Amino acid sequence: MIIATISLFIGFYSCKKDKGTTENQLEKNYFTVPGATYVDGNFPAASAGNAPSVTDIYGNGSVLEGGSSPISFTTSSTVKEVLIGVQGKNGYYTINSSELKSTTQTHMLYLLFSSDFSENSFTILLSIIDNNGLISPSETVQVSRITAGTGKLQVNVSWDKENDLDLHLFEPNLTEIYWSNRESNNGGLLDVDSNPACYIDSIKSENITYSGDAVVEKGKYKVNISLFKSCNITALTHYVVTARMDGVLITPTVGKNPYYGSVTAAEAYIDGNGVSEGTTVMEFNVLQTKSASVGNQKMLKFSFPHKINLLKSSMVK
């Protein structure tokens, strides 16, 4: 198997816009792409002849309001630009390879979803343009919206492989919200816990939210990520973490927001109770005890099996 260097498309949190174009409906109704330029027009068709191709693509087919989604892909050639759009919708994003750290065959990008997008299902389109200006046939990622809490404070992780990645949030009082302690006394709630102990639901996202009635305590918050179980996935798992206050990305004191990372199967970790698992990817401060607005709390209409119960049942012969 050829192991290629991962390219990170790292850019500004808001996307640039071509002069003279109409309003960016993709940003308003769907997502933005860090470092990208918005183009008003139809998604380009594939070139005839020796067009390049996207050979493999991985993404998260479940997205949350205010959340994110990583897309990783391999190509048959070097990449000059990447095109991202929504099937049947006007407008698309372009990312120039001059913004990449490398131009090898495996690449990764991230989508940041609006806090109030409402379409239940849609299809993401991805194509590349090679150094000869030829456009590949578009590849697709089918997406469904998962209703979850946005609220005053929202911390979310999304990943691209079918394994059990875990989100941990430490409040200023050192209370840890995670799969074994889903709700804090302040009202912080883990309302999405995906693929628990390899019980695969394919959502590949975890979400912690503080509703209008919750207390967003003043002080330092810490975000940890851990690969609880690899679930027989050997390929690199890519993920993105976002933290929002009143729907706006928070400026962290440690790490980046969004935080882009990856983890290998060899890093899968289980210590029996989950306390303090994983790696710290972000820290941020809340300087006020009340947020500027109440925000919305949209509870899931379904519940996930508790990981402890799954672990116990797996030990029964």
N, C-alpha and C positions, 0 to 999 in steps of 0.2 A: 504494500500500500504506500502510495506516495504521500509523504507528510509535507504539507505546504505551510508556509508562514501565514498567519492570520493577519489580514489587513483591517485596520480599524478606521471607519469613516468618522472622524472626530471633527466637529465644527461647532458653530454657534447653535444655541438652543432654539432660536427662531430661524426660519428659512428665508433666504433672500428671495426677492421677487423681481421679475423683469419689468423694466419701465414700460408704462403704457398698457399693462395688462389689466384685466378685470380682477375682481376680488377673488382671493384664493379660497375657493369653496372646499378644497381638500383639507386645509388647515381648520376651517370652521366646523366641518361636518365629520372629518375622519382623523387625520394625523398630520404631523410635520415630520421631516427627516433632517436631523442635525447636519449642517454644512451644505444643504442642498439649495438649489435655485428652482423656484416655481416657474413653470411655463404654461401659459394659457393656450390650450389647443388639444387636439386629439392625440392619444397615445400613439407613437409612431409604429408603423408596420415593419415587419422584418424585411431585410434586404434580400434580393435574389442572389443566386450564385454562392460564393464561398463565405456565407455569413457565419459568424461565430456562434457558439451555443453555450447555454448554461446547463452543465451536465448533472449537477445535483443541487437541490435547494432544500433547506430546513427552515421552518418558521414555527411560530405559535399560532394555531388556528383558533385560539380563544383569547379575546381581548377584553379589557375592562376600561370603563371610563376613567380617565386620568392615569391610566397605566401605560405600558410600553410593550414592545415586541421586538426581539432580535430576529434577524434573517441572516443566515449564513449560506454561502453557495460556492460552487466551484465552476470553472469555466474552461473552455477549450483553447483560449488564447489570452493574451494580455488585455487589460481593460483600460479604455480611454475614458469612458463615462458609464454610469449606471442610471437607468431610467426606472422610476417607481410611480405607479398610478393605481387607480381603482377602475376595474372593468365597468364600462358603460358610463363613466363620469368624465366630464371635461376637465382638462388640466392634468399635469404630472410634474414630478420632480426630476431634476438631473443632478448628478454628483460627478464632478470632474476628478480624474485620477491624480491630478496635481496635488490634491489634498490628502492623498493616501501616504502612509508611511512606507509602503512597498506596493508592488504591482504584480505579486505572484498570483497563482491560480485560485487560491482560496481566499474569500473575502467575507466581511461581516459588516452589516449596517443595522441601524436601530430606528424604529418608528415610535414617536411619542403621540399618544392618542389624546384627543380632546376630552375635557372633563365632562362634557355634556353631549357627546355624540349619541345618536339614538337608533341608528340602523341595526337591525338584528343580525343580518348576515350580508357579506359582500366578498368580492374577490380582489386580492391585491395582484397587480401585474408587475413583473420585473424583467427587464431586458438589459443587455450591455451593448456598448458601441466599442469596436476594436480600433486599433491604430490606423486602419484603412478607412474608417468611417462607416463600416458595415454594421448593421443592427441585427442582433440575434432575434430569433423567435421568442416571444414572451413566455415566461414561466409563471405559474400562478400559485398563490397560497390562499386557500379557502378560509374565511374568517367568520367566527360567530361571536356575538357580544355576550359577555357574562355579566349579569347585574350584580354589582357589589357596592360597598360603601365608599363614597368619596369623602364627605364630611369636612370638618375643620382641618384635620391633619390626616394625610393619607400616605402610607409607605407601601410600595409595590415592587415585586420582583417578577420577571417573566423570563422563561428560558425556552430552548429549542429542541430538547431531546426528551424522550419518555422515561424520565427517572424522577427521583424524589429530592428536589432541592428545597431547602427550608429557609424561611425568613424569620429573623429574630430582631426585636426592637427592645432596647433598654431605655426605660424612662429615667428622668433625673433622679428619682428616688430609688433607682437600681432595680425596680420591678422589671422582669423580663417577660415580654409577650411573645409566645411561640406556640408550637403544636401541643405542648403539654400544659400550658397556662394561657389559654386563649383570650382571656379578658382580665384587664387590670382593674384595681379599685377605682381608678380614674375614668374607666369606661372605654379605654383603648381595646379594640376587638380584632382578633384574627378571624375575619369572616370568610376567607377563602384559603383552604389548605389542600393543595393538589397532590395527587399521586402518593397518598400516605402509605409508607411501608410497601411501595410498589403495587398498591391497589390502583391501577392505572385508570384515570378519568380523562386524560388527554387535555386538561385545562392548562397545565404547565404555568401556573401563575399563583402567587400568594399575595394576600392583601391585608394590611392592618389599617383600621380606620377609627376616627374619633367622631362620633355623631354630635348633633347639636346639643345634646344633654351631657356629653362627656366633658371632662376637664383636661385641657391641654396645659399641663404643668410647665411653669417657667423653669428653664435650665437646659442642660445638655442631654441630647438623645444620641444613642449609638445604634447603628444598624449592622448586624452580622448576617452572613450567608454561609450555609453549610450544605454539602451534598450528603444527605442522610443515608441514602442507598443508591447505588448506581443502576440497579434493576437490569443488570446484564448489558447495559450500554457501555461500549468501549470507546466510542468516538468522543471527541472533545465537546463539552456542553458549554454553550455560550449563553450569557444572561445579561440582563440590564435591570438596574435598580433605580427607582425614582422616589423622591419625597416631595410632597406638595403641601403648602399651607394655603387654605382658601383657594385651591386650584392652581396656585402659582408655585413653580419650582423654587425650592429653598436653596439659599447659598450655604454650602457646607463649610465647616471649619476644618474637617479632615476628609480626604477623598474628593470625589467629584459627584455632581448631580446633574444629569444621570451618570451612574457608575457603570462602566462597561467591563465585563470580566469573563473568565472562562475557568472551567474546572475539569479535571480528568477523573476517570473511574478510580484511579489509585488513591484519590483524595476522599473517597466515600468514607464516611465516619459515623459511628454510632457508639455512644458511651453508656447506654442504658437508661438515661433520664433526659438527655438533651440539654442540660443546663450549660450555658456559655459555649455552645458548639460554634464551630466555624471561624470565619475570618471577618474582622471588622472592615467594612468597605466605605463607611460614611459616618461622620458625626456632624451634628448641627445643633445650634442653640435656638431656643424659643425665648424671646426677650420680653414677652408679655403673657399674662395669664389668660387673657381673652383674645380670641382671633377677631379680625375685622368683621367677619360675617359668620353666620351660624353654619352655613353649608347644608348639604343634604345627606341623609343616611338612607341608602337603598339596600335593604337587607336581601340576601339571597333567598330564593324560593325553594331551595333544597339544601340538604346538609350532607357533610362528608363523614365517613366512618372515622372514628378517633384512632389515631395511630397506635396508642397503647393497646387498645382492644385488638387491632390487627396483629400486632406483635405477639400478643398472648395466643391468639387463635392459630398463628403460624407455628407455634410450638406444640400444638396438640397433635399427637400422632393418630 
